[in-house]
Amino acid sequence: MAHVDYGQFCPVAMASEILGNRWTVILLRELLAGSNRFNDLRRGVPRMSPALLSKRLKELEDAGIVHRVASEIERGVYEYHLTRSGRDLKPVVVAMGTWGQRWIEASEALQKLDASYFMWGMHQLLNTEALPKRRCVILFQYPDQKDGLRKRWLVVAPGAEIDVCVVDPGFDVDLYVTTDLRSMTAIWMGLTTVRETIKAKKMSVTGDRHLAANMQTWLGLSPFAVEKKLVAG
């Protein structure tokens, strides 16, 4: 994509020249959420090609919004961290998300379902304080999805990174959650609740009673779920 040049000496125009390229704001969303490795960023933007991701990261680096550093944990791996300029974009991204939650028709959003992004976004926001202080394995099953997307294992263990697995990690499952992706996404977006979805017979939750009873609490909802829909006028 060619560099955008609005030819206007205006802060809005100048900011748009950097932030207005496709995927840039979505990439910033992931960086602000705490993803800083290339592969983690890819999981947050699964429909973005690796080549374009590399290009956008280089553009943000050139603009002074991120800086690339060698990982202190894993040799040969680089991480992308927001600079002060990048962190200053947080209220901009939050404002965009708040506006979208309030004013974009929910039915339109629910046509853009993505199991990979949904599970990755949920794991980033999981309320681990509401989970038992032991390893918990939760299997989400989406019968309406195609092969390869029907099962996701969420593994949460004290002192370890939360993991989302696409293949069986080999641990005993504590809780089975079976539903369609649309219903699960509606819960995540704050459009309905776990209880309402179960009552409507669109979800079944079996296994550990404590995990099942507290699912609405530990489930990592969208940070914009608290925003109410508004009617344009």
N, C-alpha and C positions, 0 to 999 in steps of 0.2 A: 504494500500500500504506500502510495506516495505521501511525503510529508505534507500535512495540512498547513496552509498559510492563509490566514484570513486577511492579512494586510491591514490590520487595525491595531493601533496603539491603545489597547484596552485590556485591562487585567483579565476580564472574562474571555476575550478572544485568545489571549496568550496562553491562558490555562487550558483552554479547549484544544489548542494546537498540540498539547502534550497528552491530555487525558481523553481526547475525543476519538482516538483510534479504537477499532474493534477489539474487544476483550480487555482493554487496559484497565477499566474500572473494576471489572470482575476479578482481574489478577490482583489489584490492590485490595479487594475484599478478602482474598485468601491470605495475602501477606499480613493484613491487619488482624486476621483471625489466628495468626501464629504459625502458619506454614512458611517454611523458609528454605526447604530443600527442593530441588527440581522435581523429583519424583512425587513428593507430597503436593506440590503445586499442580502437577498434572492430574492428581486424583481429585483435586478441587475444581479443575476445569477439564473434565475428561473429553470434551468435544473439541478442545483446542489442540492443534497439531504440535508436536514437539518443536518443529522448526519455527512456528509462529511464536510459541512460548519463549524460545530462546531470543527471538528478535525483540519481543516486547520487553523482556527483562533487560536486554542491552539498551533499549531506548530509555527505560526508566533509570538505568545506571548512568547513561550519558546526561540525563536531565537532573541528576543529583538526588533522585528520589529513593533509590536503593543503592547499596554497595555490596559487592560480592567479596566474601571472605572464605578462607579455607576452614573447614570444620575442625574443631578442636577434639572431636570425638572419633571421627572416621577419616583416615588418611585418603587423600585423593578425591574427597567429596567437598563441594563448595556449597555455601549457604548464601542466601540473599536476605539482607536485613534492611529494614526501612531506616532512612536517615531522619534527621529532625524534620526536614522538608516533607518526607514521606509520612511520618507520624502526624504531621499537621493536617494531612488529608482525611484523617479519621472522621471528623464531623461532617465533611463533604459526603463521604460514602454512606455514613449513617443517615444523613438527611435524604439521600437518594432512596435508600431502602425504606425509610419511613414513609416517604411520599408514595412509593410503589405499593406498599402494604395498604395505605389509606385509600388510594384512588384508582389503582388498576383492578379491573374486574377479576374476581377470584376464579371464575370459570375459565378465563383465558390462561391464568397462571397454571391451573391444573391440567391444561393440555400439553404442558411442557415438562413432562415427568422424566426423571433421570435417576434410576436406582443408585448408580455409582455416586453421583454428586450428593444425593439425599443422605445416604449412609455416611459419607465422609463429613458432610456438614453436621449431621447429628452427633457424630463422635466428637467433633470439636467442642461441642457445647454441653456434653453430657454432665449432669450434676452428680459427680462421684460421691459427694457427701451424703447423698440419699441412698447409697448402695452399701451393702454389708462390707465389712473390712476383710474381705477375702476375695479370691478370684471368682468372678461371675462370668458365665458364658451365656449369652442370649442369642438365640437363633431366630432371625427374621425370615419368614417364608412368604414369598409373593407368587402365588400360583398363576397370576395373570401375566407374568413376565415370561420372556423367552428363555430358553436354556442358557445357563451361565449367569443369569440375573435373578433367578428365583430364590436363591439362598444367600444370606449374608450373616456371618458369625461375628458378634461383637464380644470382644474379650477384654475384660477390665480386671486388673490385678493391682493391689497396693504397691506403690513404688515403681510401677512399670508404665510404659506408654500404652494408652488405649489403642487397641488394634481392631481393624475391620478386615475380616478374612473372606476371601471368595471361595476358598476350599476349606474343608473340615480341618480345624486345627488339632483335632485329636483329643480334646477335653470333653468331659461329660457336660451336657447342656443343662443349665439350671432353669431356663425359661424358653418356651416356644411361643413365638408371636406369629400368627398366620392371618394375613389380610391382603387386600389389593393395594398396589402402590398409591393409587389416587387417595384412598382413605387414610393411609399412613401419612401422606404428604399434607393432607388437609389438617390432620392433628398437629403436625410440625409447624404449619403456618398459623396455628391458632384459630382455625375456622370451626373446629369441633374439638371434642375431647375423647380420651380413651374410653371413658364410661359410656358416652353417647354412641360411640362406634360399636362397642360390644353390644349395647342394648339394641342397636339396629341390625345386629347379626352380620356385621361386616368385618368383624375381627374376633378371633379366638385367642385366648391367652391361657396357657397351661404350664404347670410346673411349680416352682417355688412360690408359695402363697405370698410371702412378704414382697418379693420382686413384683409379682402380679398386682398386688394391692397398691403399690407405690409407683407404678409405671408412669403415671402422669407427672410425678415429682422428679424422678431421675431422668426421664426422657429429655434429651437435648433439643428443646424447641428453638425455632428461629428467634433471633434477638428482636425481631419485629412482630412477634406473635401477640404482644400486648397491645399493639396498635389496632384500633377499631376501624372498620371500613366506613368511609364517608361517601355521601351522595353528592355528585357534582351539581352545582346550581348557583 
